[in-house]
Amino acid sequence: MSDTPRKWSRAALSDALLRFAAERAMQTREFDRRVADLPADTPGQASLRAALGAAKAWEAAVLWVAWRLRPRTSIDT
């Protein structure tokens, strides 16, 4: 049984997750900049900060999974 189809599917999934997480990270950073521009007494500021923190943690987890899915390469092959 060939190992190639599994490697290709892992690579494709990893690439898709990396693109998705990168796009989400850019959106989160833009939202973070917008929240930073709000007045300090804005209602819900703490909730916004908590949501941003959760989004950043989620993005980090998706990036970690994407990198772990990357097919390993060897110098010998």
WOQUI-V171367 format. One record per residue. PHI is phi in whole degrees, -180 to 180 (NA if undefined). NEAR is the number of other ideal C-beta (glycine too) atoms within 8 Angstrom. D_CENTER is the distance of its C-alpha to the mean C-alpha in Angstrom with 2 decimals. Layout:
PHI;NEAR;D_CENTER
PHI;NEAR;D_CENTER
This chain:
NA;2;33.19
-79;4;30.88
-89;6;27.53
-61;6;26.32
-59;7;25.04
-65;7;22.77
-63;9;21.34
-66;8;20.82
-70;8;19.08
-64;11;16.73
-63;10;16.08
-65;8;15.61
-65;10;13.19
-61;13;11.15
-61;9;11.41
-64;8;10.55
-65;13;7.29
-63;11;6.51
-63;8;8.04
-60;9;6.57
-65;12;2.89
-65;8;5.49
-63;8;7.76
-63;11;6.36
-63;11;6.04
-65;8;9.48
-65;8;10.77
-65;12;10.11
-64;8;11.81
-64;8;14.54
-63;9;15.12
-61;9;15.35
-64;8;17.95
-66;8;19.82
-66;11;20.03
-63;6;21.30
-81;5;24.04
-73;9;25.33
-61;4;28.50
-62;5;28.26
-92;5;30.43
-64;7;28.25
-61;4;28.30
84;6;25.08
-59;11;23.62
-65;6;22.82
-66;7;21.11
-62;10;18.94
-63;9;18.00
-65;8;17.30
-65;8;15.07
-65;12;13.08
-63;8;12.92
-66;8;11.79
-63;10;8.97
-65;10;7.85
-66;8;8.56
-63;8;6.79
-62;12;3.27
-63;8;5.20
-67;8;6.63
-65;12;4.60
-63;12;4.40
-63;8;7.86
-62;9;8.96
-61;14;8.33
-69;9;10.31
-69;6;12.75
-78;10;13.45
-54;9;14.44
-63;8;18.19
-78;4;20.15
-112;5;22.68
-124;5;25.99
-67;4;28.44
-74;3;31.20
-102;4;29.91
